[in-house]
Amino acid sequence: MIVTGGHSYQGYSVGILMFDRKRFPMPPGDVGNATSYPFPVLMRQIKGLEDNPYPPLIGPDGHHTPEVQSCVDAAVRLEQDGVRAIAMCCGFFSLIQPVLARHVSVPVMTSPLMMLPVIRQMIHPDQSVLVVTAAARLLSEEFFAAVGADLHDRITLAGLDESKVFNAMCMGGTAITCDLEALRADILDRIADARSRDPRIGAVLLECTSLPPFACDVRQATGLPVFDFIACVEWLHRAVVPKHYSGYI
């Protein structure tokens, strides 16, 4: 068997682009924890980028804003490192999904929001999808439109906008400790409130990539199917590293 190298890093299928200078706890299930994945991933920081790009994506000079260009440059470098697919570290990166897809030749998945069109087709037409987000006040319709979804079509939001424990370490917070039990309670409370507002909810999508550690808790509390970004990345991996099946008939 002849094998080919050509890259300084090998044995990685998916590359994960992370914010720069983030130090909050990332337990197993978080996109930034390497043990969240059943295969090796190559993580790289986007130097100088501490928040996701917001509209507009194009500056007065007709070029991408510096934040967007930083993401593009990081994705190109990650592809050059030899990864077969690229994922991002925050659901709000959905806004630049079309941009990154144009600049690299490997599959890109920027956000769990990309699953929405599929989830909506999986559930009953009368049911809605509950999107659990870090900040409902910031997750505007542009982030949905960029990935072929419609915020106003069978979608309900539950945000951690008022969660003290979450905002202490994220959304501008700098804490490097987290009370996981308190955060779990905040997540489940927000979901319970959303279900009281919308009894049609038939599935839960964890938009925030720090929330998959609580997917089992959400499933147990609601009995609903729960979708998260780690499942997305595993799906992405299977697309670029198909499974070799063995067995018998």
C-alpha positions as CSV (number, residue, x, y, z in Angstrom):
1,M,0.0,0.0,0.0
2,I,1.3,3.4,-1.0
3,V,0.4,6.4,1.2
4,T,0.8,10.1,0.6
5,G,1.7,12.8,3.1
6,G,2.3,16.5,2.3
7,H,1.0,18.1,5.5
8,S,2.6,18.9,8.8
9,Y,-0.4,17.6,10.6
10,Q,-2.0,14.3,9.7
11,G,-4.7,12.0,11.0
12,Y,-7.3,14.8,11.4
13,S,-10.6,14.7,9.5
14,V,-12.3,17.9,10.9
15,G,-10.7,21.2,11.8
16,I,-12.4,23.4,14.4
17,L,-11.9,27.1,14.3
18,M,-12.0,28.7,17.8
19,F,-12.2,32.2,19.2
20,D,-8.9,33.8,20.3
21,R,-8.1,34.2,24.0
22,K,-11.2,32.3,25.4
23,R,-10.5,30.6,28.7
24,F,-13.9,29.7,30.1
25,P,-14.5,26.0,31.1
26,M,-15.3,23.7,28.2
27,P,-16.5,20.4,29.7
28,P,-16.9,17.2,27.5
29,G,-19.6,18.0,24.9
30,D,-18.4,21.6,24.4
31,V,-17.1,22.2,20.9
32,G,-13.8,23.3,22.3
33,N,-13.1,20.1,24.3
34,A,-11.2,17.5,22.3
35,T,-12.8,14.6,24.1
36,S,-16.2,15.6,22.8
37,Y,-15.3,13.8,19.6
38,P,-14.8,10.1,18.9
39,F,-12.0,11.0,16.4
40,P,-9.1,13.4,16.4
41,V,-9.9,17.0,15.5
42,L,-7.4,19.8,14.8
43,M,-8.3,23.0,16.7
44,R,-6.9,26.4,15.7
45,Q,-7.6,29.9,17.1
46,I,-8.6,32.7,14.8
47,K,-6.0,35.2,15.9
48,G,-7.4,38.4,17.2
49,L,-11.0,37.4,16.8
50,E,-12.9,37.4,20.1
51,D,-16.5,37.7,18.8
52,N,-18.3,36.5,15.7
53,P,-18.9,38.9,12.8
54,Y,-22.1,40.9,12.7
55,P,-23.7,42.7,9.7
56,P,-22.5,44.3,7.6
57,L,-20.1,41.7,6.3
58,I,-18.7,44.2,3.6
59,G,-17.0,47.4,4.6
60,P,-17.2,50.8,2.9
61,D,-14.2,49.8,0.7
62,G,-16.2,46.9,-0.8
63,H,-14.1,44.2,0.9
64,H,-14.9,41.9,3.7
65,T,-14.7,43.4,7.2
66,P,-11.6,42.5,9.1
67,E,-13.5,40.1,11.3
68,V,-14.8,38.2,8.2
69,Q,-11.5,38.2,6.5
70,S,-9.9,36.8,9.7
71,C,-12.3,33.9,9.5
72,V,-11.6,33.3,5.8
73,D,-7.9,33.4,6.3
74,A,-8.1,31.0,9.2
75,A,-10.3,28.6,7.2
76,V,-7.9,28.6,4.3
77,R,-4.9,27.9,6.5
78,L,-6.8,25.0,8.2
79,E,-7.5,23.5,4.8
80,Q,-3.8,23.9,3.9
81,D,-3.0,22.0,7.1
82,G,-4.8,19.0,5.6
83,V,-8.2,18.8,7.3
84,R,-11.0,17.3,5.2
85,A,-13.8,19.5,6.7
86,I,-14.1,22.6,8.8
87,A,-16.4,23.5,11.7
88,M,-16.7,26.7,13.7
89,C,-17.0,27.3,17.5
90,C,-20.2,29.4,17.7
91,G,-23.7,29.1,16.2
92,F,-23.6,32.8,15.4
93,F,-21.1,32.1,12.7
94,S,-24.0,31.0,10.4
95,L,-23.9,34.5,9.0
96,I,-20.6,33.7,7.2
97,Q,-21.5,30.2,6.0
98,P,-21.9,31.3,2.3
99,V,-18.6,33.3,2.6
100,L,-16.5,30.4,3.9
101,A,-18.0,27.9,1.5
102,R,-16.8,30.1,-1.4
103,H,-13.2,30.3,-0.1
104,V,-12.3,26.7,0.7
105,S,-12.7,23.4,-1.2
106,V,-13.6,21.3,1.8
107,P,-17.1,21.0,3.4
108,V,-17.8,23.8,6.0
109,M,-20.3,23.7,8.8
110,T,-20.5,27.0,10.7
111,S,-23.5,26.6,12.9
112,P,-26.1,24.1,14.3
113,L,-28.7,26.4,12.7
114,M,-27.8,24.7,9.4
115,M,-29.9,21.7,10.7
116,L,-33.1,23.7,10.9
117,P,-34.5,23.0,7.4
118,V,-33.9,19.3,7.9
119,I,-35.4,19.2,11.5
120,R,-38.5,21.0,10.3
121,Q,-39.1,18.3,7.7
122,M,-38.5,15.6,10.2
123,I,-41.3,16.7,12.6
124,H,-45.0,17.1,12.1
125,P,-46.0,20.2,10.0
126,D,-47.9,21.6,13.0
127,Q,-44.9,21.4,15.3
128,S,-42.2,24.0,15.8
129,V,-38.5,23.8,16.7
130,L,-37.2,25.3,19.9
131,V,-33.8,27.0,19.3
132,V,-31.8,27.3,22.6
133,T,-29.3,30.2,22.2
134,A,-26.8,32.1,24.2
135,A,-28.6,35.4,23.5
136,A,-32.1,35.5,22.0
137,R,-31.8,39.3,21.8
138,L,-28.9,39.0,19.3
139,L,-30.0,36.0,17.2
140,S,-31.8,38.0,14.5
141,E,-33.3,36.8,11.3
142,E,-30.1,37.4,9.3
143,F,-28.4,34.4,11.1
144,F,-31.2,32.1,10.0
145,A,-31.5,33.4,6.4
146,A,-27.8,32.8,5.8
147,V,-28.4,29.0,6.2
148,G,-31.8,28.7,4.5
149,A,-34.0,29.0,7.5
150,D,-36.7,31.5,8.5
151,L,-36.9,32.7,12.1
152,H,-40.6,33.4,11.7
153,D,-41.5,29.9,10.4
154,R,-42.2,27.4,13.1
155,I,-39.2,28.5,15.2
156,T,-39.3,29.5,18.9
157,L,-36.3,31.0,20.8
158,A,-35.1,30.4,24.3
159,G,-32.2,32.5,25.3
160,L,-29.7,32.5,28.2
161,D,-29.8,36.3,28.2
162,E,-30.5,36.5,31.9
163,S,-28.4,33.6,33.0
164,K,-25.8,35.0,35.4
165,V,-23.6,31.9,35.4
166,F,-23.5,31.7,31.6
167,N,-22.9,35.4,31.0
168,A,-20.2,35.5,33.7
169,M,-18.0,33.4,31.4
170,C,-19.4,34.0,27.9
171,M,-21.0,37.0,26.0
172,G,-18.2,39.3,27.3
173,G,-17.7,37.6,30.7
174,T,-14.2,36.6,31.7
175,A,-14.8,34.0,34.5
176,I,-12.8,30.8,34.2
177,T,-15.0,28.8,36.6
178,C,-18.6,27.7,36.1
179,D,-21.3,26.1,38.3
180,L,-22.5,23.4,35.9
181,E,-25.5,22.6,38.1
182,A,-26.6,26.2,38.1
183,L,-26.2,26.5,34.4
184,R,-28.1,23.2,33.8
185,A,-31.0,24.7,35.9
186,D,-31.0,27.9,33.9
187,I,-31.1,26.0,30.6
188,L,-34.0,23.8,31.7
189,D,-35.9,26.8,33.1
190,R,-35.6,28.7,29.8
191,I,-36.8,25.6,27.9
192,A,-39.7,25.1,30.3
193,D,-40.7,28.7,29.8
194,A,-40.5,28.4,26.0
195,R,-42.7,25.3,26.1
196,S,-45.3,27.1,28.1
197,R,-45.3,29.9,25.5
198,D,-45.4,27.5,22.5
199,P,-47.0,24.1,23.2
200,R,-46.4,23.1,19.6
201,I,-42.6,22.5,20.1
202,G,-41.6,19.1,18.7
203,A,-37.8,19.2,18.7
204,V,-35.0,21.1,20.4
205,L,-31.9,22.5,18.7
206,L,-29.1,23.7,20.9
207,E,-27.7,26.6,18.9
208,C,-25.0,27.5,21.4
209,T,-22.0,25.2,20.9
210,S,-21.4,25.2,24.7
211,L,-24.7,23.5,25.4
212,P,-24.2,19.9,24.1
213,P,-23.0,18.8,27.6
214,F,-26.6,19.3,28.7
215,A,-28.3,17.5,25.7
216,C,-29.1,14.4,27.8
217,D,-30.7,16.6,30.5
218,V,-32.8,18.4,28.0
219,R,-34.0,15.1,26.5
220,Q,-34.8,13.7,29.9
221,A,-36.7,16.8,30.9
222,T,-38.7,17.2,27.7
223,G,-38.9,13.8,26.1
224,L,-38.2,15.6,22.8
225,P,-35.5,14.9,20.2
226,V,-32.5,17.1,20.9
227,F,-30.0,18.2,18.2
228,D,-26.6,19.8,18.9
229,F,-23.4,20.7,17.1
230,I,-21.3,17.7,18.2
231,A,-23.7,15.5,16.3
232,C,-23.3,17.9,13.3
233,V,-19.5,17.5,13.5
234,E,-19.8,13.7,13.8
235,W,-22.0,13.7,10.7
236,L,-19.5,15.9,8.9
237,H,-16.7,13.5,9.8
238,R,-18.7,10.5,8.5
239,A,-19.1,12.4,5.2
240,V,-15.3,12.8,4.7
241,V,-14.3,9.5,6.4
242,P,-17.0,7.0,5.4
243,K,-17.2,4.0,7.7
244,H,-15.9,0.6,6.6
245,Y,-18.6,-1.8,7.3
246,S,-18.0,-5.4,8.3
247,G,-20.3,-8.2,9.3
248,Y,-22.1,-11.0,7.7
249,I,-25.4,-11.9,6.0
